[in-house]
């Protein structure tokens, strides 16, 4: 399986269990690996034969501007669902991190893997 990766994608959204966390948008960092459903793009050199990562990032910015979550786990699950169902990826590995939330900790977050890696 061929894999597209996007590292250190920054998206601002409202998230958090505590009221003070939801007062202003926080910057999240996303690291993603997306399985390409058909590896024909290597032969065809055609964007229609792969996943357009620019469209993926725009879709995620759009959804996180509209929908807010309490937990990173729920947000990650939502993103994985979009990638699998809207973009046709058979597999996704996704890390979502809050930046600088704990003193002395650069990032805190979750990593999930969904679908079947071929």
C-alpha positions in Angstrom: 0.0 0.0 0.0 1.2 3.5 -0.8 0.9 6.1 1.9 0.5 9.9 1.8 1.7 11.6 4.9 1.0 15.1 6.3 3.1 16.1 9.3 2.7 19.1 11.6 -0.6 20.3 10.2 -1.8 23.1 12.5 -5.5 23.8 12.9 -7.2 26.1 15.4 -10.4 24.8 17.1 -12.3 25.0 20.4 -11.6 21.9 22.4 -11.3 20.9 26.0 -13.0 19.4 29.0 -12.6 22.5 31.1 -14.5 25.7 30.5 -11.3 27.7 30.5 -10.0 25.6 27.6 -13.1 26.5 25.5 -12.8 30.2 25.9 -10.6 30.7 22.9 -9.4 28.4 20.0 -6.4 26.2 20.6 -3.9 25.2 18.0 -3.7 21.5 17.4 -1.0 19.6 15.6 -2.1 16.8 13.3 0.2 14.1 11.9 -1.5 11.8 9.4 -0.7 8.8 7.3 -3.4 7.9 4.7 -3.4 4.7 2.7 -4.0 5.4 -1.0 -6.9 3.2 -2.2 -5.4 2.6 -5.6 -1.7 3.0 -6.4 -2.4 3.9 -10.1 -1.2 7.5 -9.5 2.4 6.3 -9.7 1.7 5.2 -13.3 -0.8 7.8 -14.4 0.6 10.9 -12.8 -3.1 12.0 -12.4 -4.5 13.6 -9.2 -7.8 11.8 -9.7 -5.9 8.5 -9.0 -4.8 9.5 -5.5 -6.0 11.5 -2.5 -5.7 15.3 -2.9 -4.0 16.2 0.4 -4.8 19.9 -0.1 -8.5 19.0 -0.2 -8.1 16.8 3.0 -6.5 19.7 5.0 -9.2 22.2 3.8 -12.0 19.7 4.8 -10.5 19.2 8.2 -10.1 23.0 8.8 -13.8 23.3 7.8 -15.1 20.6 10.1 -13.1 21.8 13.1 -14.4 25.3 12.6 -17.9 24.0 12.8 -17.8 21.2 15.3 -16.1 21.2 18.7 -15.1 18.4 21.0 -14.3 17.9 24.6 -11.7 15.1 24.1 -8.9 14.7 21.6 -10.0 11.0 21.3 -13.4 12.0 20.0 -11.9 14.6 17.6 -9.4 12.0 16.3 -12.2 9.5 15.7 -14.2 12.2 13.8 -11.2 13.0 11.5 -10.5 9.3 10.9 -14.1 8.8 9.9 -13.9 11.7 7.4 -10.7 10.3 5.8 -12.0 6.8 5.5 -15.5 7.6 4.3 -15.2 10.8 2.3 -11.8 10.3 0.8 -11.9 6.5 0.3 -8.7 5.8 2.2 -8.6 2.1 3.4 -6.4 3.0 6.4 -5.4 6.0 8.4 -3.0 6.6 11.3 -3.6 9.9 13.0 -1.9 11.7 15.9 -3.6 14.8 17.4 -1.7 16.9 19.9 -2.4 20.0 22.0 0.7 22.2 22.1 2.1 23.5 25.4 -0.9 22.5 27.6 1.2 21.2 30.5 4.2 22.9 32.0 7.4 21.2 30.8 5.5 19.2 28.1 5.8 20.3 24.5 2.8 18.3 23.2 0.2 16.0 24.7 -2.2 14.0 22.5 -3.5 10.7 21.1 -2.7 8.4 18.2 -5.3 6.2 16.6 -5.2 3.8 13.7 -8.4 2.9 11.8 -9.2 0.7 8.8 -7.1 -2.1 7.2 -3.5 -1.5 6.3 -2.8 -3.6 3.2 
